[in-house]
Amino acid sequence: MKFSIRGTAVLLAAVLSAASAGTAVYAQLPATGILPFSPLFDGPARVTMRQVTIEPGSVLGWHFHPGIGAYTVVTQGVLVVEDGCGGEAEYVVGDAFLEPPNRVHRGKNLGTERVQTVQTLIVPLGAPISQATEQLCGVPASEEECKGGGWMQFNHPHVFASQGDCLQFVITGR
């Protein structure tokens, strides 16, 4: 299997859409490689390992991850992830979680200690590993989120016409 390293700890060109001036979020890409074929996408894919550092008081911009999402491990500090549909989850050192594919969210460091995470992202070749957006609600992650009128809150990737439309999207991805 071929795996290329594109420079140890290559600093990305910019702060990752930090919400307020004077705060900082940095990403490093210690490794990226190409899979000639991935059954996940029925074609070639890019695997990226990324380390994200979030300084105290910093808030990432709203974004989502195409492909399989982002498998994330917190290695320092306390990370708060705000979902575009509302609600927050808190993760501490040693916690691992999935930032679901195409689900709009943002990370926040509300503490006084630096937050660091490491991530693995797999996307179809040519797709970005992260896509900036405004605060949107979606995609639905489960059939339960579509029920009881929940389907009406979603506006990413599109507005659903009915609960059945939302359920169909969860089942088929379309």
N, C-alpha and C positions, 0 to 999 in steps of 0.2 A: 504494500500500500504506500502510495506517495503522499508525503505531507511536507509542505514547505513552511519555513519560518520566515516571516517578513520583518526581520529586525526585532531585537529584543526590546520590548516596552516602547513601541513606537507611539509617541504622543500625538493624539489627534489634533487637528489644526485649530479647533475652537472649543470653547466651553460649550457643553451640551445644553444649550437653551436654558441657562439658569434664569430664574424668574425675576430676580432683583439684582440691581447693580451692587457690586462689592462682594458678591457670593460666587463660589466657584464649584464647578463639577468638571472632573477630568476623566478621560477614558484612555486606556492604553490597550493596544492590541499585541499581546505577546506572540500570538501565532494565528495563522489562517491557512487553510488548505482546501484543495479541490477534490471532491469525490467524483470520479468519472461517471458513476451511476449511483443514484440513491433511489431505493424503492419508495421513499417518502414522497417523491415528486415525479417518479418515473422518468428520471433524467439526471443530468449532472447537478451537483449542489456544492455550496461553499460552507465549510465549517469554520467558525470564528470563535476564538477564546478571547474574552475581553475582561479587563479589570476596570471597575468604575470607582472613583473616589469622589465623595460628596462632602464638602466642607460644612461645618456647623452653620445652620441657618439657610442653607442652600436648598432650592427646589428645582427639580428638573422640569422642563417643559412637557406638555402633554404629548404623548407619542404611543405608537404600537409597534409590535414586532411581527413581520410576516414570517412565513415558513412555519417552523414548529414552535415559535415563541422564543422565550429566553429562559433557560434553566439557570437559576441564580442561587448562589450561596453567599450568605453574609459572613465576612471574615473579620470585621471590626465595626463597633458601634451598634446603633439601633436605627434600622431603616423603616420608614413609614411609606407604604405604597397606597396612594389614593386612586381609587377606581373612577373612571369617567362617568359611571352610572351612580356614583355616590358610595360612601363607605370607605373605610380605611382598614388596612391590616398592618400590624407591627411585627417586624422580624429582628431577631437578635443573633449574635455570633453563633454560628453552627447551624442556623436554620437554612434549609434549602426549600425552594419553591419554584413553581412554574409561572412565569408571566405569560398567560395564555396567548396563542397566536391571534393577532389582529384585535385584541382587547385594549381599548384606550386606557391609559393610566399615567401616573407620574410618581417619581420617587422623591422623598423629602427627608432631610436631616433636621429634625426639630431639637436635637440635643446639643451638647457642648463638645462632644467628641467627634472626630472625623469618622465617616462611614465608608467602608470599603466592601465591595462585592466582587465576585468573579462569576462570569457567565459563559455559557456555551450556547451558541446560536447556529442553527442550520437552516439555510435558505436556498431556494432554487438559484442556480448560477445566474448572475445578473441582477438579482433582487437585492434591495438594501437590507441591512440587519435591523434597522430602526427607521421609522417614518414619523416625522413631526406632524402634528395636527393641532386643532383646537380641542377644547374639552367636548368630547362626544360620548355617547353611551352606546357601547357595543364592542364587539359582537356578542350575541347571547351565548353563554357558555354551557347552558343546560336547558332541557325541556322545561324544568321547573321555573326558570326565569321568564319563560313565555306565558306562563299560566297566570290566572287571576288578574288580568289586565296588564301584566308585566310587559307584554309585547309592545304596548304603546309608548314605553320609555325609550326604546332603541331608535337611534338615528345614525348608526354606523354599522355596516357599510351602506345601509339604506333604511328608509322607514318601512315598517311592515304594515300590510293592509289588514291583517287579522292575526288572531292567535295561531290559526292553522298555517299561515304564511311564515310566521316566526318558527313554529315547530318544524316545518319543512326545511328551513334554513339550518337549524341545529342538526337535523338528521342527515342532510345531504351536503351541507356546506355551500349551498347555492340558493 
